[in-house]
Amino acid sequence: MKYARVRLSPFATVDETTPITRLAATEGVDAVSLLAGGVEAGDVPTYTLSVEASDELVREVLESDPDVLAFDLSSVDAEGVYAYVRFRAPPAVGHVREHLTRDSLVVLLPVAFLADGSIELTVVGSRTDLADALEDPPEGVGVTVLELGPFHGRAGHPSGPLTERQLEVVRVAFELGYYETPRRADHEAVAAALECSTSTVSEHLRKAEARLVAALFE
């Protein structure tokens, strides 16, 4: 069996976005991950999500979205919530789902929804089925292969402790010399490179460093 870690950009138009992609694109939402999901007839998915944002913000976004049919939130900690969401989905969602679960293919969870509307996920299956799925994606879907190789347990699985945004901030800080001794960059320099506020940089670095230390000792 082989695996492919891919980035999909299927939602090219407003009509093809979903409450989940719109939630991920909301200012103040750092990460949205699909933990479990089910689908009934008529393309009405039910997702269990991990959302790195305040429960107040998540509730506000979901309550105002006309395609959300029902939802429930469960607070995890100060960094995020679990969200159970049932919503109306455009046909594009079903087409992508069917394309990536046909024949021998299986999608591993979690699936990451990014702020730019793209989705990152890992697909496992036979070499032939993976090649067919990646070389002939559904119409309008962009596919970028991030990793490809033999599947061994969690190979290619998104097991890292950092969110996409945290990883980006830490990477830029590292490249600018923030972690060198003496430091060649401060929070202001990192914020300027990322075009965000210094408080945002400080918060992301604090959370990222705490996660990395926790992962080290776990």
C-alpha positions in Angstrom: 0.0 0.0 0.0 1.0 3.6 -0.7 0.1 6.9 0.8 -0.1 10.4 -0.6 -0.3 13.5 1.6 -2.1 16.1 -0.7 -3.4 19.6 -0.7 -6.8 20.1 -2.5 -8.2 23.4 -3.7 -11.7 22.3 -4.7 -13.7 25.2 -3.6 -13.0 27.7 -6.4 -16.3 29.6 -6.3 -18.5 31.0 -3.6 -21.2 28.4 -4.5 -18.8 25.6 -3.7 -17.7 26.8 -0.2 -19.1 25.1 2.9 -19.7 26.3 6.5 -16.4 24.4 7.4 -14.3 26.2 4.8 -15.9 29.5 5.7 -15.2 28.8 9.4 -11.5 28.1 8.6 -11.2 31.3 6.7 -12.6 33.4 9.6 -10.2 35.9 11.3 -9.4 34.6 14.7 -9.7 30.9 13.8 -6.3 29.3 13.8 -7.0 25.8 12.7 -10.0 23.5 11.8 -9.5 19.7 11.7 -12.1 17.1 10.8 -12.0 14.3 13.4 -14.9 12.2 12.2 -17.7 12.5 9.6 -20.8 10.9 8.2 -23.0 11.5 5.2 -26.7 10.8 4.6 -28.6 11.0 1.3 -28.8 14.4 -0.2 -25.2 15.5 0.8 -26.0 16.6 4.3 -22.7 15.7 6.2 -22.3 15.7 9.9 -18.7 16.5 11.0 -17.0 16.4 14.4 -14.3 19.1 14.3 -11.5 20.4 16.4 -11.4 24.2 16.1 -8.7 26.4 17.5 -10.7 29.5 18.3 -12.8 30.8 21.1 -16.2 29.1 21.6 -17.9 32.5 21.3 -16.4 33.1 17.8 -17.2 29.6 16.6 -20.7 29.8 17.9 -21.2 33.2 16.2 -19.9 32.0 12.8 -22.0 28.8 12.8 -25.2 30.5 14.0 -24.9 33.1 11.2 -24.3 30.5 8.4 -27.5 29.6 6.5 -26.2 26.2 5.5 -25.7 25.0 9.1 -28.6 22.9 10.0 -27.5 22.0 13.6 -24.4 22.3 15.8 -23.2 21.7 19.3 -20.0 22.9 20.9 -17.9 21.4 23.7 -15.1 23.5 25.2 -11.7 21.8 25.3 -9.5 24.5 26.8 -8.6 28.2 26.3 -7.2 27.3 22.8 -10.2 25.7 21.2 -13.4 23.7 21.1 -14.9 20.6 19.7 -17.8 21.3 17.3 -20.4 18.9 16.1 -21.9 20.3 12.9 -24.6 19.1 10.4 -24.8 21.2 7.2 -25.9 21.4 3.6 -22.9 20.7 1.3 -22.6 21.6 -2.5 -22.2 18.7 -5.0 -18.4 19.4 -5.2 -18.0 18.0 -1.7 -19.6 14.7 -2.6 -17.6 14.4 -5.8 -14.3 14.9 -4.0 -15.4 12.4 -1.3 -16.4 9.7 -3.8 -13.2 10.3 -5.8 -10.9 9.8 -2.8 -12.7 6.8 -1.3 -13.3 4.7 -4.5 -11.8 1.2 -5.0 -9.0 0.6 -2.4 -8.6 4.3 -1.3 -9.1 5.4 2.3 -8.8 8.9 3.7 -7.0 9.1 7.1 -8.2 11.5 9.7 -7.7 14.2 10.8 -8.2 16.4 7.7 -7.0 20.0 7.9 -9.1 22.9 6.5 -6.9 25.8 5.8 -7.6 29.5 5.8 -7.2 29.9 2.0 -10.0 27.4 1.4 -7.7 24.4 0.6 -7.7 21.1 2.4 -4.8 18.9 3.4 -5.3 15.1 3.9 -3.7 11.7 3.6 -5.0 9.1 1.2 -3.9 5.4 1.4 -4.4 2.8 -1.2 -2.9 0.7 -4.0 -0.3 2.4 -6.3 -2.7 2.2 -9.2 -5.7 3.6 -7.5 -3.7 6.5 -6.0 -2.1 7.3 -9.3 -5.5 7.3 -11.0 -7.1 9.6 -8.3 -4.2 12.1 -8.3 -3.7 12.2 -12.1 -7.4 12.6 -12.9 -9.0 14.7 -10.1 -12.6 15.9 -10.3 -13.2 18.9 -12.6 -12.2 22.1 -10.9 -10.1 20.5 -8.2 -6.5 21.5 -7.8 -4.2 18.8 -6.4 -0.7 19.4 -4.9 1.2 16.3 -3.7 3.1 17.1 -0.5 4.4 13.6 0.3 4.3 10.2 -1.4 5.6 6.8 -0.3 5.0 3.4 1.2 2.4 3.3 4.0 3.8 2.1 7.3 1.3 2.8 10.1 1.3 6.6 10.5 3.6 7.4 7.6 2.4 10.6 6.0 -0.2 11.1 8.8 -0.4 14.7 10.2 0.9 13.8 13.7 2.9 16.9 14.3 1.9 19.0 17.4 1.7 22.4 15.6 -1.1 23.9 13.5 -0.4 25.2 10.0 -0.4 28.8 11.2 1.9 28.0 14.2 4.3 26.2 12.0 4.4 29.1 9.6 5.1 31.6 12.4 7.9 29.4 13.9 9.4 28.8 10.4 9.6 32.6 9.7 11.0 33.3 13.1 13.6 30.7 12.6 14.6 31.9 9.2 14.9 35.5 10.4 17.2 34.5 13.3 14.7 34.8 16.2 16.1 31.6 17.8 19.8 32.5 17.3 22.1 33.7 20.1 22.2 36.6 20.1 18.8 37.1 18.4 18.9 38.7 15.0 15.1 39.3 14.9 12.4 40.2 17.4 8.6 39.9 17.4 8.3 43.1 15.4 10.5 41.7 12.6 8.5 38.5 12.5 5.2 40.4 12.5 6.4 42.6 9.6 7.4 39.5 7.5 4.0 37.9 8.2 2.1 41.1 7.8 0.3 40.6 11.2 0.4 42.2 14.6 3.2 41.6 17.2 0.6 40.3 19.6 -0.4 37.7 17.1 3.2 36.6 16.7 3.7 36.5 20.4 0.6 34.3 20.9 1.5 31.9 18.1 5.1 31.5 19.3 4.0 30.9 22.9 1.5 28.3 21.9 3.9 26.6 19.5 6.7 26.4 22.0 4.4 25.1 24.7 3.2 22.3 22.3 6.7 21.4 21.2 7.9 21.1 24.8 4.9 19.0 25.8 5.4 16.7 22.8 9.1 16.3 23.7 8.3 15.1 27.3 5.2 13.1 26.3 
